[in-house]
Amino acid sequence: MSERIIMRTGEALVAGGPPGTAAEPEVIIGELDGPVGTAIATLTGDQVKGHSRVFAILNTDIQVRPVTLMVSKVTVTNSRYTNILMGTVQGAIANGVLDAVRAGDIPKEKANDLGIIVSVWLNPMVAKADDLDHKVLFDIHRRATAQAIHKAIHNEPGIDWLLDHQDEITHKYYQMGLDGKI
């Protein structure tokens, strides 16, 4: 049996596709009999208009393991956006979770004992894109989910790396503000 995972956090940014297709999930992973399980139960039972919480599923009745709850970072007010979020992106996240199990980041024997909360960012511009490439959007969100889980499980980046590189890294939106571009 693998060690207990009380709570781990991770994030990833994957871009490179057409405008609006970038993914930036933030994940929390932990045992269902701990704080993550309590958070999943609480979030599921405390739905908020515009920020519905739904399980990641492969299809309408095939939920993935570990149980994964999606929480939107953006207030959802548009039915087209909802369909993309609760379709393409939901399926991508489910596949990213299974990719993390297949890669060994999540121990297979812990699949029924762990829970994941994925805070999902989907650019609102996708609701207006007539030529949205759902395959690209799916692939990017799938890869970002698996990367965020990997980073969470392996505590990446580590504190030594962060301390060694702190002064070399500037947040891109801070830098854009300095350059007068935002």
C-alpha beads as a LAMMPS data file, in Angstrom:
LAMMPS data file: protein, C-alpha beads

182 atoms
181 bonds

1 atom types
1 bond types

-500.0 500.0 xlo xhi
-500.0 500.0 ylo yhi
-500.0 500.0 zlo zhi

Masses

1 110.0

Atoms # bond

1 1 1 0.000 0.000 0.000
2 1 1 1.232 3.492 -0.853
3 1 1 1.775 6.253 1.699
4 1 1 -1.186 8.371 2.787
5 1 1 -1.686 11.491 0.756
6 1 1 -3.366 13.976 3.075
7 1 1 -3.355 16.924 0.704
8 1 1 -1.149 17.908 -2.215
9 1 1 -1.521 20.838 -4.581
10 1 1 -0.344 21.480 -8.098
11 1 1 -0.935 23.624 -11.149
12 1 1 0.061 23.708 -14.768
13 1 1 -0.238 26.040 -17.713
14 1 1 -0.427 24.517 -21.155
15 1 1 -0.861 26.798 -24.148
16 1 1 0.261 26.645 -27.745
17 1 1 -3.069 26.153 -29.459
18 1 1 -5.371 28.667 -31.105
19 1 1 -6.492 31.671 -29.010
20 1 1 -8.667 30.671 -26.062
21 1 1 -7.531 27.057 -25.832
22 1 1 -4.933 27.406 -23.055
23 1 1 -5.526 25.459 -19.856
24 1 1 -4.430 26.399 -16.361
25 1 1 -5.844 23.869 -13.882
26 1 1 -5.100 23.978 -10.197
27 1 1 -5.530 20.678 -8.385
28 1 1 -5.889 19.500 -4.825
29 1 1 -5.426 15.771 -4.198
30 1 1 -5.928 13.858 -1.003
31 1 1 -7.536 10.986 0.843
32 1 1 -11.329 10.876 0.806
33 1 1 -11.361 10.359 4.579
34 1 1 -9.476 13.619 5.108
35 1 1 -9.869 17.315 4.296
36 1 1 -10.057 16.760 0.531
37 1 1 -12.949 14.320 0.910
38 1 1 -14.743 16.784 3.165
39 1 1 -14.163 19.567 0.629
40 1 1 -15.498 17.431 -2.239
41 1 1 -18.656 16.568 -0.280
42 1 1 -19.146 20.183 0.779
43 1 1 -18.579 21.624 -2.685
44 1 1 -20.871 19.058 -4.314
45 1 1 -23.678 19.820 -1.873
46 1 1 -23.230 23.598 -1.960
47 1 1 -23.804 24.485 -5.602
48 1 1 -23.491 28.164 -6.543
49 1 1 -25.191 29.743 -9.560
50 1 1 -22.621 30.266 -12.295
51 1 1 -20.066 28.001 -10.597
52 1 1 -21.578 24.518 -10.804
53 1 1 -19.425 21.723 -9.465
54 1 1 -19.530 18.496 -11.453
55 1 1 -17.647 15.235 -11.477
56 1 1 -15.168 14.597 -14.269
57 1 1 -16.660 11.945 -16.516
58 1 1 -15.598 10.111 -19.652
59 1 1 -19.180 10.110 -20.865
60 1 1 -22.556 10.889 -19.387
61 1 1 -22.516 7.935 -17.004
62 1 1 -18.837 6.972 -16.675
63 1 1 -17.168 8.743 -13.755
64 1 1 -13.400 8.463 -13.396
65 1 1 -11.437 7.279 -10.394
66 1 1 -10.080 8.892 -8.341
67 1 1 -13.292 10.860 -8.005
68 1 1 -12.586 14.261 -9.521
69 1 1 -14.669 17.366 -8.933
70 1 1 -14.446 20.228 -11.436
71 1 1 -14.932 23.783 -10.175
72 1 1 -15.031 26.623 -12.700
73 1 1 -12.842 29.677 -12.058
74 1 1 -15.044 31.689 -14.428
75 1 1 -18.688 32.552 -13.760
76 1 1 -20.670 30.548 -16.294
77 1 1 -23.528 32.511 -17.864
78 1 1 -23.555 31.274 -21.448
79 1 1 -25.056 27.950 -22.586
80 1 1 -22.435 27.469 -25.326
81 1 1 -19.655 27.988 -22.782
82 1 1 -21.413 25.542 -20.444
83 1 1 -21.608 22.905 -23.176
84 1 1 -17.889 23.262 -23.957
85 1 1 -16.924 23.203 -20.264
86 1 1 -19.239 20.289 -19.428
87 1 1 -18.358 18.407 -22.589
88 1 1 -14.969 18.823 -24.210
89 1 1 -13.155 20.069 -21.099
90 1 1 -14.915 17.705 -18.695
91 1 1 -13.916 14.730 -20.838
92 1 1 -10.368 16.074 -21.160
93 1 1 -9.982 16.384 -17.401
94 1 1 -11.308 12.852 -16.897
95 1 1 -8.777 11.538 -19.387
96 1 1 -5.978 13.563 -17.789
97 1 1 -6.772 11.941 -14.435
98 1 1 -6.589 8.479 -15.989
99 1 1 -3.334 9.438 -17.730
100 1 1 -1.908 10.323 -14.298
101 1 1 -2.924 6.893 -12.979
102 1 1 -1.456 5.175 -16.042
103 1 1 1.802 7.123 -15.619
104 1 1 2.038 5.988 -12.006
105 1 1 1.673 9.483 -10.540
106 1 1 -1.480 8.319 -8.779
107 1 1 -1.031 4.797 -7.435
108 1 1 -3.656 2.541 -9.033
109 1 1 -4.355 0.875 -5.688
110 1 1 -5.330 4.305 -4.277
111 1 1 -7.835 5.149 -7.039
112 1 1 -10.849 4.543 -4.794
113 1 1 -9.312 6.236 -1.743
114 1 1 -8.254 9.576 -3.223
115 1 1 -10.204 12.586 -4.392
116 1 1 -9.193 15.403 -6.690
117 1 1 -10.569 18.915 -6.978
118 1 1 -9.705 20.640 -10.247
119 1 1 -10.182 24.373 -10.444
120 1 1 -10.771 24.862 -14.168
121 1 1 -10.011 27.930 -16.205
122 1 1 -11.607 28.005 -19.638
123 1 1 -11.230 31.231 -21.552
124 1 1 -14.709 32.779 -22.043
125 1 1 -13.772 33.624 -25.633
126 1 1 -14.392 29.976 -26.608
127 1 1 -18.127 30.668 -26.444
128 1 1 -17.733 33.124 -29.328
129 1 1 -15.267 31.153 -31.459
130 1 1 -17.079 29.788 -34.489
131 1 1 -14.024 27.779 -35.527
132 1 1 -13.147 26.335 -32.115
133 1 1 -11.016 23.229 -32.517
134 1 1 -12.444 20.886 -29.882
135 1 1 -9.689 18.324 -30.457
136 1 1 -6.963 20.882 -29.668
137 1 1 -8.928 22.173 -26.666
138 1 1 -9.398 18.587 -25.412
139 1 1 -5.728 17.678 -25.847
140 1 1 -4.481 20.820 -24.082
141 1 1 -6.791 20.404 -21.072
142 1 1 -5.992 16.694 -20.857
143 1 1 -2.237 17.360 -20.858
144 1 1 -2.553 20.239 -18.372
145 1 1 -4.577 18.103 -15.951
146 1 1 -2.041 15.270 -16.034
147 1 1 0.826 17.761 -15.570
148 1 1 -0.853 19.476 -12.615
149 1 1 -1.451 16.100 -10.947
150 1 1 2.159 15.085 -11.566
151 1 1 3.404 18.295 -9.983
152 1 1 1.058 17.876 -6.996
153 1 1 2.044 14.284 -6.278
154 1 1 5.764 15.028 -6.608
155 1 1 5.628 18.374 -4.745
156 1 1 6.959 20.251 -7.768
157 1 1 8.485 22.675 -7.945
158 1 1 10.468 21.870 -4.821
159 1 1 11.447 24.502 -2.298
160 1 1 15.164 24.263 -3.162
161 1 1 14.428 24.918 -6.850
162 1 1 12.147 27.823 -5.941
163 1 1 14.757 29.417 -3.702
164 1 1 17.487 28.939 -6.314
165 1 1 15.389 30.453 -9.144
166 1 1 13.251 33.021 -7.335
167 1 1 15.026 36.069 -8.731
168 1 1 15.133 34.688 -12.280
169 1 1 11.377 34.362 -12.655
170 1 1 8.978 37.234 -13.245
171 1 1 5.231 36.646 -13.431
172 1 1 4.288 37.230 -17.058
173 1 1 1.376 39.566 -16.288
174 1 1 3.543 41.635 -13.949
175 1 1 6.131 41.905 -16.729
176 1 1 3.433 42.792 -19.264
177 1 1 2.293 45.575 -16.883
178 1 1 5.856 46.853 -16.648
179 1 1 6.030 46.828 -20.443
180 1 1 2.708 48.691 -20.695
181 1 1 0.969 45.823 -22.504
182 1 1 -1.851 45.236 -20.023

Bonds

1 1 1 2
2 1 2 3
3 1 3 4
4 1 4 5
5 1 5 6
6 1 6 7
7 1 7 8
8 1 8 9
9 1 9 10
10 1 10 11
11 1 11 12
12 1 12 13
13 1 13 14
14 1 14 15
15 1 15 16
16 1 16 17
17 1 17 18
18 1 18 19
19 1 19 20
20 1 20 21
21 1 21 22
22 1 22 23
23 1 23 24
24 1 24 25
25 1 25 26
26 1 26 27
27 1 27 28
28 1 28 29
29 1 29 30
30 1 30 31
31 1 31 32
32 1 32 33
33 1 33 34
34 1 34 35
35 1 35 36
36 1 36 37
37 1 37 38
38 1 38 39
39 1 39 40
40 1 40 41
41 1 41 42
42 1 42 43
43 1 43 44
44 1 44 45
45 1 45 46
46 1 46 47
47 1 47 48
48 1 48 49
49 1 49 50
50 1 50 51
51 1 51 52
52 1 52 53
53 1 53 54
54 1 54 55
55 1 55 56
56 1 56 57
57 1 57 58
58 1 58 59
59 1 59 60
60 1 60 61
61 1 61 62
62 1 62 63
63 1 63 64
64 1 64 65
65 1 65 66
66 1 66 67
67 1 67 68
68 1 68 69
69 1 69 70
70 1 70 71
71 1 71 72
72 1 72 73
73 1 73 74
74 1 74 75
75 1 75 76
76 1 76 77
77 1 77 78
78 1 78 79
79 1 79 80
80 1 80 81
81 1 81 82
82 1 82 83
83 1 83 84
84 1 84 85
85 1 85 86
86 1 86 87
87 1 87 88
88 1 88 89
89 1 89 90
90 1 90 91
91 1 91 92
92 1 92 93
93 1 93 94
94 1 94 95
95 1 95 96
96 1 96 97
97 1 97 98
98 1 98 99
99 1 99 100
100 1 100 101
101 1 101 102
102 1 102 103
103 1 103 104
104 1 104 105
105 1 105 106
106 1 106 107
107 1 107 108
108 1 108 109
109 1 109 110
110 1 110 111
111 1 111 112
112 1 112 113
113 1 113 114
114 1 114 115
115 1 115 116
116 1 116 117
117 1 117 118
118 1 118 119
119 1 119 120
120 1 120 121
121 1 121 122
122 1 122 123
123 1 123 124
124 1 124 125
125 1 125 126
126 1 126 127
127 1 127 128
128 1 128 129
129 1 129 130
130 1 130 131
131 1 131 132
132 1 132 133
133 1 133 134
134 1 134 135
135 1 135 136
136 1 136 137
137 1 137 138
138 1 138 139
139 1 139 140
140 1 140 141
141 1 141 142
142 1 142 143
143 1 143 144
144 1 144 145
145 1 145 146
146 1 146 147
147 1 147 148
148 1 148 149
149 1 149 150
150 1 150 151
151 1 151 152
152 1 152 153
153 1 153 154
154 1 154 155
155 1 155 156
156 1 156 157
157 1 157 158
158 1 158 159
159 1 159 160
160 1 160 161
161 1 161 162
162 1 162 163
163 1 163 164
164 1 164 165
165 1 165 166
166 1 166 167
167 1 167 168
168 1 168 169
169 1 169 170
170 1 170 171
171 1 171 172
172 1 172 173
173 1 173 174
174 1 174 175
175 1 175 176
176 1 176 177
177 1 177 178
178 1 178 179
179 1 179 180
180 1 180 181
181 1 181 182
